[in-house]
Amino acid sequence: MSENTLTTIQELETVFTTDENTVKAVDKVSFHLDKGRTVGVVGESGSGKSVTSLSLMRLIPNPPGRIVGGKLMYHSRTKGLVDLRQIPENEMREFRGNEIAMIFQEPMTSLNPVFTCGDQVMEALILHQKMTKAAARARTLELFKEVELPRPDNIIDAYPHQLSGGQKQRVMIAMAMSCNPRILIADEPTTALDVTVQATILNLMRKLRDTHDMGIIFITHDLGVIAEIADHVVVMYKGKVVEQGSVWDIFSNPQHPYTKGLLACRPPLDHRLKLLPTISDFMDENEAGEMVEIKRTVDETINELIITQEETAQRHKLLYAQEPLLTVKNLKTYFPIREGIFSKVVDHVKAVDDVSFDVYPGETLGLVGESGCGKTTLGRTILRLVEPTAGRIIYDGQDITEIKGNELRDMHRRIQIIFQDPYSSLNPRITIGSAIMEPMQVHGLHGDDQRRRQNVQELLERVNLDPGHYNRYPHEFSGGQRQRICIARALAVQPEFIICDESVSALDVSVQAQVLNLLNELRDEFGLTYIFISHDLSVVKFMSDRMVVMNDGKIEELGDADMIYQNPQTAYTKRLIAAIPRGDLKDIERSHKARNLS
């Protein structure tokens, strides 16, 4: 191990033992990390990425998990070269946070809601650096400035719920950086963030890495993000490293079919596809469970799926020759800001501010913008889950703002919504079959429960789930499977119109591709109309015929999705497009030249 190498993971094996069997979560994984470099660890959920990093930190819960093989060699500041597997727990505590720090995926669950943001960073400084409270507060303010938090004097005394997602993630980075670690492990730190916020967080992490000469292990399922930040890439699948190499080699000449599939799954920006490629287009498993390569390149697969401009023009000609199915006119949704002991209204948050547009039968209208722009409030106002302040919502000739009672319930059968988080959308105490059947019972569909059960099983099959799983509970399914269950539940009442609210934002790129393809198939099969809400412009562009760009409750741009991407009219839309991680070779070359690594 050279002086420049911070850690070398050698033949690491980590297992989890259940009552039924033993699962090898990490299977003979090896790679190393040097000072001033970033190793990107990429793969789908369940590939072993997070377990590898938790093994390095010795944070595997025992039972059920334990490290059973390999070495975790680390170059300590004070103790020289040590094997982290062999040292006692009290010594390991000195390394955690002090020399090896971690940023977790979801900052809201990582930050304690009952303590201020400042207190949580100060705690690490007092514990590890033996600082006084006054010195720790001063250092925390410095860290908040370093991670470019606005108004650090206010945020130090603010609670996590008072901050945006991007600000909370910066607090987590400040906490991780507080003891000037040699290694920073970032576990999916940008998954839930807008593309613009994600871009600033990635820039910040690059800057901190270069300033402090530390090493970063950056875990993600998104190869577009890896291209932005990594020097070396480790691709994991089912606990094994299937491929690793420089970021240039992995992107310019991927060798393994799984890597090819991951690269192809992201919605492309320069052309329109009938379907998104998935992992199964490049690899399959034989009866023995071994991977079998399907001999085809990414370009060959994509070329077969491209939709021509003529085909798009023909579809739009038919769509827009119809009467609109939904017309939103001058819609406003304001939330009062109250102050004082009498809760006097002093101002309003204008979440939706004078918005107008039409949606045509069979169309997908994309709704895109940063967090807080009003996308979700607009979707919920259309459904009357949030009451509008002013304006009209006309669906199939009927003004939704004027109906109530049974009429509104019948309208909710015709217009459904799929929410962002499938786990919180499903009752954990109800089987998935009962969850899908419930709306059929509420609306009196299909006569009796026997026929409803048959319908539920048909729906499960239609969304590519096993009908035999009818009596299973939500926790027994993966994120992608739970989202399919939510789609089946929305379809259960035979709707005409579905609002998809960030319905794929938390999914792996490969699972996301499968769900997006499914939504498009269902739209064509059942004649559905969609409003598709997302902060990811590349996903919205793939799904949408037309696109609405929202900012501060207002519409910035509305028009053909391809035209808005190719020729954005406002500075805001240009900024959104510029922030999309493309994962192309030009970007990689540019970032390497900037660091004199090419």
SULSULMO-V559027 format. One record per backbone hydrogen bond with DSSP energy under -0.5 kcal/mol. NH is the residue of the N-H (numbers start at 1). CO is the residue of the C=O. Records with the same first field share a line. If there is no record, write none. Layout:
BEGIN
NH: CO / CO
END
This chain:
BEGIN
5: 2
6: 33
7: 33
8: 73
9: 31
10: 8 / 71
11: 9
12: 29
13: 69
14: 26
15: 66
16: 23
17: 64
18: 16 / 21
23: 16
25: 14 / 23
26: 14
27: 239
28: 12 / 26
29: 12
31: 9
33: 7
35: 4
36: 214
37: 34
39: 216
40: 38 / 232
41: 39 / 218
42: 40 / 234
43: 220
47: 44
52: 48
53: 49
54: 50
55: 51
56: 52
57: 53
58: 55
59: 54
65: 61
66: 15
68: 13 / 66
69: 13
71: 10
73: 8
74: 82
75: 6
76: 74 / 80
80: 76
82: 74
84: 72 / 82
86: 83
87: 83
91: 88
92: 88
93: 89
94: 90 / 91
95: 91 / 92
96: 92
97: 100
98: 96
99: 95
100: 95
101: 183
103: 185
104: 102
107: 105
109: 106
110: 106
111: 107
113: 111
115: 112
117: 158
118: 156
120: 116
121: 117
122: 118
123: 119
124: 120
125: 121
126: 122
127: 123
128: 124
129: 124 / 125
131: 125
136: 132
137: 133
138: 134
139: 135
140: 136
141: 137
142: 138
143: 139
144: 140
145: 141
146: 142
147: 143
148: 145
149: 144
152: 149
154: 151
155: 151
156: 152
157: 154
158: 155
160: 115
162: 159
163: 160
168: 164
169: 165
170: 166
171: 167
172: 168
173: 169
174: 170
175: 171
176: 172
177: 173
178: 174 / 175
180: 177
182: 99
183: 99
184: 215
185: 101 / 183
186: 184 / 217
187: 103 / 185
188: 186 / 219
191: 188
193: 190
195: 535
198: 194
199: 195
200: 196
201: 197
202: 198
203: 199
204: 200
205: 201
206: 202
207: 203
208: 204
209: 205
210: 206
211: 207
212: 208
213: 209
214: 209
215: 182
216: 37
217: 184
218: 39 / 216
219: 186 / 217
220: 41
223: 221
226: 222
227: 223
228: 224 / 225
229: 225
230: 226
231: 38
232: 38
233: 245
234: 40
235: 233 / 243
236: 42 / 234
237: 240
239: 47
240: 237
242: 235 / 240
243: 235
245: 233
247: 231
250: 246
251: 247
252: 248
253: 249
260: 256
261: 257
262: 258
263: 259
264: 260
265: 261
266: 262
272: 307
274: 305
277: 264
281: 278
282: 279
283: 279
284: 292
286: 290
289: 286
292: 284
294: 282
295: 293
296: 294
301: 297
302: 298
303: 299
304: 300
305: 301 / 302
306: 302
307: 272
312: 308
313: 309
314: 310
315: 311
316: 312
317: 313
318: 314
319: 315
320: 316
321: 318
322: 319
325: 359
326: 359
327: 394
328: 357
329: 327 / 392
330: 328
331: 355
332: 390
333: 352
335: 349
337: 347
338: 336
339: 344
343: 340
344: 339
346: 337 / 344
347: 337
349: 335
350: 348
351: 333 / 349
352: 333
353: 553
354: 331 / 352
355: 331
357: 328
359: 326
361: 323
363: 360
365: 363 / 530
366: 364 / 546
367: 532
368: 548
369: 534
373: 370
378: 374
379: 375
380: 376
381: 377
382: 378
383: 379
384: 381
385: 380
386: 380
389: 332
390: 332
392: 329
394: 327
395: 393 / 398
396: 325 / 394
398: 395
400: 393 / 398
402: 399
403: 400
407: 404
409: 405
410: 406
411: 407
412: 408
413: 409
414: 410
415: 411
416: 414 / 497
418: 499
419: 417
422: 420
425: 421
426: 422 / 423
428: 426
430: 427
432: 472
433: 470
435: 431
436: 432
437: 433
438: 434
439: 435
440: 436 / 437
441: 437
442: 438
443: 439
444: 441
445: 440
448: 446
452: 448
453: 449
454: 450
455: 451
456: 452
457: 453
458: 454
459: 455
460: 456
461: 457
462: 458
463: 459
464: 461
465: 460
467: 465
469: 466
470: 467
472: 469
474: 430
476: 473
477: 474
482: 478
483: 479
484: 480
485: 481
486: 482
487: 483
488: 484
489: 485
490: 486
491: 487
492: 488
493: 490
494: 491
496: 414
497: 414
498: 529
499: 416
500: 498 / 531
501: 418 / 499
502: 500 / 533
505: 502
507: 504
512: 508
513: 509
514: 510
515: 511
516: 512
517: 513
518: 514
519: 515
520: 516
521: 517
522: 518
523: 519
524: 520
525: 521
526: 522
527: 523
528: 523
529: 496
530: 363
531: 498
532: 365
533: 500 / 531
534: 367
537: 535
540: 536
541: 537
542: 538
543: 539
544: 540
545: 364
546: 364
547: 559
548: 366
549: 547 / 557
550: 368 / 548
551: 554
553: 373
554: 551
556: 549 / 554
557: 549
559: 547
561: 545
564: 560
565: 561
566: 562
567: 563
574: 570
575: 571
576: 572
577: 573
578: 574
579: 575
580: 577
582: 580
588: 584
589: 585
590: 586
591: 587
592: 588
593: 589
594: 590
595: 591
596: 593
597: 592
598: 592
END
